[in-house]
Amino acid sequence: MAKKTISSSIEERLRDLFELQTIDSKKDEIKILKGALPIEVSDLEDEISGFNKRIEKLNEQVDEIDGRISKHNENIKTAETLSERYNKQLDDVKNNREFEALQKEIELQSLEVQLSEKRIREANEEKVKKVEILAETQERIAAKQDELTQKKEELEKIIAKTDKEEKTLQNKSDKQRNKIEARLLKAYDKARSAYRNGLAVVTHRRGSCGGCFNRIPPQLQIEIGMRKEILACEHCGRVLVDHEIAGIAEEAEA
């Protein structure tokens, strides 16, 4: 690990902070260029994964319905076979009691056939609904997959253009952070995360804060220019530097 070289004077600290801000702002510009694409790609992948799990479950349900239909068809075959056997036995009955018993069995098997046929109709109706939902879900997956492919292509094009620059900026940022003491870095990172534009170090412009644009008291403007201490905007808390420091930092970064 490289040995830290911490800046000693206030002017050096201010310059290093502003230089770090300049580098990180360029990194932020690349993130803005990518926009919401990385999140959109991730969300679409999660959504498609959810649809695939739904399809898997629907297929299992359709298989289970087919199993029930097959079972009922077997029941019908069994009942018809028994009915046929009982009907043949009617020719050999010796008394009314045997005749009535066989008739009852034949009726029971007929009822069994009717019940199984009813269950098959219900199962087929249920299957039709499941198959419709399955087809609907597959169409939605296809649409989402097309959208995902498009978003990925857009993101890959941006990454191809910016990846090298992003890595270079990250290396510069890491080296620059190595020059700054931990206490200042902590405050810098906290301020960056507090604002959407990521600005933690700004110049004062025409007597106003370059971050929140509130007026800076004349005395504070003078103290900023003297560079004897690190000063922050009393409204937003951003570190304030004068234009000369900013110019030096930007030349060094370039």
C-alpha positions in Angstrom: 0.0 0.0 0.0 1.3 3.5 -0.9 2.4 5.6 2.0 0.1 8.5 2.6 1.4 12.0 2.0 -0.9 14.3 3.9 -0.9 18.0 2.9 0.4 20.3 5.6 -0.7 23.8 4.9 -4.3 25.0 4.8 -3.8 26.2 1.2 -2.6 22.7 0.1 -5.5 21.0 1.9 -8.0 23.3 0.2 -6.4 22.7 -3.2 -6.4 18.9 -2.7 -10.0 18.9 -1.6 -11.1 21.0 -4.6 -9.0 18.8 -6.9 -10.7 15.7 -5.4 -14.1 17.3 -6.0 -13.2 18.1 -9.6 -12.3 14.4 -10.2 -15.3 13.1 -8.4 -17.6 15.5 -10.3 -16.3 14.1 -13.6 -17.1 10.6 -12.3 -20.6 11.8 -11.4 -21.0 13.1 -15.0 -20.4 9.5 -16.3 -23.0 8.2 -13.9 -25.5 10.8 -15.1 -24.7 9.7 -18.7 -25.5 6.1 -17.8 -28.6 7.5 -16.1 -31.0 4.9 -14.6 -30.0 2.2 -17.1 -28.1 0.0 -14.6 -31.0 0.1 -12.2 -33.5 -0.5 -15.1 -31.5 -3.5 -16.3 -31.3 -5.0 -12.8 -35.1 -4.5 -12.3 -35.9 -6.1 -15.6 -33.7 -9.1 -14.9 -35.5 -9.5 -11.5 -38.9 -9.2 -13.2 -38.0 -11.8 -15.8 -36.7 -14.1 -13.1 -40.0 -13.7 -11.3 -42.0 -14.5 -14.5 -39.8 -17.6 -15.1 -40.6 -18.8 -11.6 -44.3 -18.2 -12.2 -44.1 -20.2 -15.5 -42.4 -23.0 -13.7 -45.1 -23.1 -11.1 -47.9 -23.0 -13.8 -46.3 -25.8 -15.7 -46.2 -27.9 -12.5 -49.9 -27.1 -11.9 -50.8 -28.1 -15.5 -48.8 -31.4 -15.1 -50.8 -32.0 -11.8 -54.1 -31.4 -13.6 -53.0 -33.8 -16.4 -52.3 -36.3 -13.8 -55.7 -35.9 -12.3 -57.4 -36.2 -15.8 -55.3 -39.4 -16.5 -56.4 -40.8 -13.1 -60.1 -40.1 -13.8 -59.8 -41.7 -17.3 -58.4 -44.8 -15.7 -61.3 -44.8 -13.2 -63.7 -44.6 -16.2 -62.0 -47.6 -17.9 -62.1 -49.6 -14.7 -65.8 -48.8 -14.1 -66.7 -49.6 -17.7 -64.8 -52.9 -17.5 -66.7 -53.8 -14.3 -70.0 -52.8 -15.7 -69.4 -55.0 -18.7 -68.5 -57.9 -16.4 -71.6 -57.4 -14.3 -73.8 -57.2 -17.3 -72.5 -60.6 -18.5 -73.2 -62.0 -15.1 -76.8 -61.0 -15.3 -77.4 -63.8 -17.8 -76.3 -66.4 -15.2 -78.2 -65.1 -12.1 -80.3 -67.7 -10.2 -82.5 -65.4 -8.1 -83.8 -61.9 -7.7 -81.4 -61.2 -4.9 -78.3 -61.8 -7.1 -80.0 -59.8 -10.0 -80.6 -56.8 -7.7 -77.1 -56.9 -6.3 -75.6 -56.9 -9.8 -77.9 -54.1 -10.9 -76.8 -52.1 -7.9 -73.1 -52.6 -8.8 -73.8 -51.6 -12.4 -75.5 -48.4 -11.2 -72.6 -47.7 -8.9 -70.1 -48.1 -11.8 -72.3 -45.8 -14.0 -72.3 -43.2 -11.2 -68.5 -43.6 -11.0 -68.2 -42.9 -14.7 -70.4 -39.8 -14.5 -68.5 -38.5 -11.5 -65.1 -39.0 -13.2 -66.4 -37.4 -16.4 -67.5 -34.4 -14.4 -64.1 -34.2 -12.7 -62.4 -34.4 -16.1 -64.6 -31.5 -17.4 -63.7 -29.4 -14.3 -60.0 -30.2 -14.7 -60.0 -29.3 -18.4 -61.7 -26.0 -17.6 -59.0 -25.3 -14.9 -56.3 -26.4 -17.3 -57.6 -24.0 -20.0 -57.3 -21.1 -17.5 -53.8 -22.1 -16.5 -52.7 -22.4 -20.1 -54.1 -18.9 -20.9 -52.2 -17.4 -17.9 -49.1 -19.3 -19.1 -49.4 -17.9 -22.6 -50.0 -14.4 -21.2 -46.9 -14.7 -18.9 -44.7 -16.0 -21.8 -45.8 -13.0 -23.9 -44.9 -10.7 -21.1 -41.5 -12.3 -20.7 -40.9 -11.9 -24.4 -41.7 -8.2 -24.2 -39.6 -7.7 -21.1 -36.7 -9.7 -22.7 -36.8 -7.4 -25.8 -36.8 -4.3 -23.5 -33.9 -5.8 -21.5 -31.9 -6.5 -24.6 -32.4 -2.9 -25.8 -31.4 -1.5 -22.4 -28.4 -3.7 -22.2 -27.2 -2.6 -25.6 -27.6 1.1 -24.7 -25.7 0.5 -21.4 -22.9 -1.5 -23.1 -22.4 1.3 -25.7 -22.1 3.9 -22.9 -19.7 1.6 -20.9 -17.6 1.0 -24.1 -17.2 4.8 -24.4 -16.7 5.6 -20.8 -15.1 2.6 -19.1 -11.5 3.6 -19.7 -12.2 7.2 -18.6 -14.1 6.0 -15.5 -11.2 3.7 -14.4 -8.7 6.5 -15.0 -10.8 8.9 -12.9 -11.2 6.3 -10.1 -7.4 5.8 -10.0 -7.0 9.6 -9.8 -9.6 9.8 -7.1 -8.0 7.1 -5.0 -4.6 8.8 -5.3 -6.0 12.2 -4.4 -7.9 10.8 -1.4 -4.5 9.5 -0.2 -3.3 13.1 0.2 -6.2 14.1 2.5 -6.4 13.4 6.2 -9.2 11.1 7.4 -11.2 13.7 9.3 -11.5 15.9 6.2 -12.3 12.9 4.0 -15.1 11.9 6.3 -16.6 15.3 6.2 -16.2 15.5 2.4 -17.9 12.1 1.9 -20.7 13.1 4.2 -21.3 16.3 2.4 -21.2 14.6 -1.0 -23.8 12.1 0.0 -26.0 14.8 1.4 -26.5 16.5 -2.0 -27.8 15.1 -5.2 -25.2 17.0 -7.3 -22.4 15.5 -5.1 -20.8 18.9 -4.5 -19.0 19.1 -1.2 -16.3 21.8 -2.1 -17.3 24.9 -4.1 -16.1 28.3 -5.0 -17.9 31.5 -4.0 -19.3 33.3 -7.0 -20.2 37.0 -6.9 -20.4 36.9 -3.1 -22.6 33.7 -3.1 -22.0 30.1 -2.3 -21.4 28.0 -5.4 -23.5 25.2 -3.9 -26.6 26.7 -2.4 -26.3 30.2 -3.9 -26.9 32.0 -0.6 -25.1 35.2 0.1 -21.7 34.9 1.8 -20.9 37.8 4.3 -18.1 40.1 3.1 -15.9 39.3 6.1 -16.2 35.5 5.4 -15.3 36.2 1.7 -12.1 38.0 2.9 -11.3 35.1 5.2 -11.8 32.6 2.4 -9.3 34.5 0.3 -6.7 34.5 3.2 -6.7 30.7 3.3 -5.8 30.5 6.9 -8.5 28.0 7.8 -11.0 25.7 6.1 -14.3 27.5 6.0 -17.8 26.2 5.2 -21.0 27.9 4.0 -23.1 28.7 7.0 -26.2 27.6 5.0 -25.3 24.3 3.4 -22.1 23.3 5.1 -20.0 23.0 1.9 -16.4 23.9 2.0 -15.7 27.2 0.3 -12.6 28.0 -1.8 -11.6 31.1 -3.7 -11.2 31.2 -7.5 -7.4 31.2 -7.4 -7.3 27.9 -5.4 -9.9 26.5 -7.8 -7.8 27.5 -10.8 -4.6 26.0 -9.4 -6.4 22.7 -8.6 -8.0 22.5 -12.0 -4.6 23.1 -13.7 -3.1 20.4 -11.6 -5.9 17.9 -12.4 -5.7 18.7 -16.1 
